[in-house]
Amino acid sequence: MSTAVKKLTLDEYLAHDNGTDTKYELVDGELVEMPPESDRNNLISLYLLSQFLKFVPIQLIRHKDTELVVIGNRTRVRLPDLMIFTQELLEAIAGKRATITPEMPSPTMVVEVVSPKKVN
């Protein structure tokens, strides 16, 4: 006999606080704990960050901790490794939680460093 898991809405996810520093993504209505990145993935994202800084103002770059709401069959909230904002997105998110919602302008670029052999 299986137990049904209550699916979270986007609003419930955004209000969720379990009192720890654990990072979660929302996947198909379920909280998925994010494991620590591998050292190699961290180095790749830092290298990309260092390269983007040559061409993009720092205030338009986000590294790790900005969430992105992705709408599809079910809402997902992702934590990409890097994002490049537009000026309009920077203004839309100013002073708010670092979560890009569907009514905000889209980022110019979203980068996710994926581990070899990871299926997603």
C-alpha positions as CSV (number, residue, x, y, z in Angstrom):
1,M,0.0,0.0,0.0
2,S,1.5,3.3,-1.0
3,T,0.9,6.7,0.7
4,A,0.0,9.6,-1.5
5,V,2.4,12.6,-1.1
6,K,0.7,16.0,-1.0
7,K,1.8,18.0,-4.0
8,L,2.9,21.6,-3.1
9,T,1.6,24.6,-5.0
10,L,4.1,27.3,-6.0
11,D,2.8,29.5,-3.2
12,E,3.2,26.8,-0.7
13,Y,6.8,26.2,-1.9
14,L,7.6,29.9,-1.7
15,A,6.3,30.0,1.9
16,H,8.1,26.8,2.9
17,D,10.8,27.2,5.6
18,N,12.1,24.2,7.4
19,G,14.5,26.2,9.5
20,T,17.6,24.9,7.9
21,D,20.0,26.0,5.2
22,T,19.1,23.0,3.0
23,K,18.3,24.0,-0.6
24,Y,15.4,22.5,-2.4
25,E,13.9,22.7,-5.8
26,L,10.2,22.2,-6.5
27,V,9.8,19.3,-9.0
28,D,6.3,18.2,-10.0
29,G,4.9,19.5,-6.8
30,E,7.5,17.8,-4.5
31,L,10.4,19.2,-2.6
32,V,13.7,17.8,-3.9
33,E,16.7,18.3,-1.7
34,M,19.7,19.6,-3.7
35,P,22.9,17.8,-2.9
36,P,26.1,19.8,-2.7
37,E,27.7,20.4,-6.0
38,S,30.8,18.5,-7.0
39,D,34.1,20.4,-6.9
40,R,34.4,20.1,-10.7
41,N,30.9,21.6,-11.2
42,N,31.8,24.5,-8.9
43,L,35.0,25.2,-10.8
44,I,33.2,25.2,-14.1
45,S,30.5,27.6,-12.9
46,L,33.2,29.9,-11.4
47,Y,35.2,29.8,-14.6
48,L,32.1,30.8,-16.6
49,L,31.3,33.5,-14.1
50,S,34.8,34.9,-14.5
51,Q,34.4,35.0,-18.3
52,F,31.0,36.6,-18.2
53,L,32.3,39.3,-15.9
54,K,34.5,40.5,-18.8
55,F,31.4,41.4,-20.8
56,V,28.4,41.7,-18.5
57,P,28.0,44.2,-15.6
58,I,28.2,42.3,-12.3
59,Q,24.7,43.5,-11.2
60,L,23.2,41.6,-14.1
61,I,24.9,38.2,-13.1
62,R,23.5,35.8,-10.6
63,H,25.5,32.8,-9.3
64,K,23.7,29.9,-7.6
65,D,21.1,31.4,-5.2
66,T,18.4,32.9,-7.5
67,E,15.4,30.7,-8.2
68,L,13.7,30.4,-11.5
69,V,10.0,29.3,-11.8
70,V,9.5,27.1,-14.9
71,I,6.0,26.6,-16.1
72,G,5.0,23.3,-17.9
73,N,2.7,20.4,-17.1
74,R,3.6,21.1,-13.5
75,T,5.4,24.1,-12.0
76,R,9.1,23.6,-11.2
77,V,11.4,25.9,-9.3
78,R,15.0,25.5,-10.3
79,L,18.3,26.8,-8.9
80,P,20.5,27.4,-11.9
81,D,24.3,27.8,-11.6
82,L,24.4,31.1,-13.4
83,M,21.9,33.6,-14.9
84,I,22.3,36.7,-16.9
85,F,19.6,39.3,-16.2
86,T,18.2,42.0,-18.4
87,Q,17.9,45.5,-17.0
88,E,14.1,45.0,-16.9
89,L,14.4,41.8,-14.9
90,L,16.9,43.5,-12.5
91,E,14.3,46.2,-11.9
92,A,11.4,43.7,-11.5
93,I,13.2,41.6,-8.9
94,A,14.8,44.5,-7.0
95,G,13.9,44.4,-3.3
96,K,12.1,41.1,-3.6
97,R,12.9,37.5,-2.9
98,A,15.5,36.2,-5.4
99,T,12.8,34.2,-7.3
100,I,12.0,34.9,-11.0
101,T,8.3,34.3,-11.4
102,P,6.4,33.9,-14.7
103,E,5.1,37.5,-14.7
104,M,8.7,38.9,-14.7
105,P,10.8,39.4,-17.8
106,S,12.9,36.3,-18.7
107,P,16.7,36.1,-18.0
108,T,18.9,36.6,-21.1
109,M,20.8,33.3,-20.3
110,V,20.4,30.5,-17.8
111,V,23.3,28.0,-17.2
112,E,23.1,24.7,-15.5
113,V,26.3,22.7,-15.1
114,V,25.3,19.1,-15.4
115,S,27.3,16.2,-14.0
116,P,28.3,13.4,-16.4
117,K,25.9,10.5,-16.5
118,K,23.2,12.5,-14.6
119,V,19.7,11.7,-16.0
120,N,17.1,14.5,-15.6
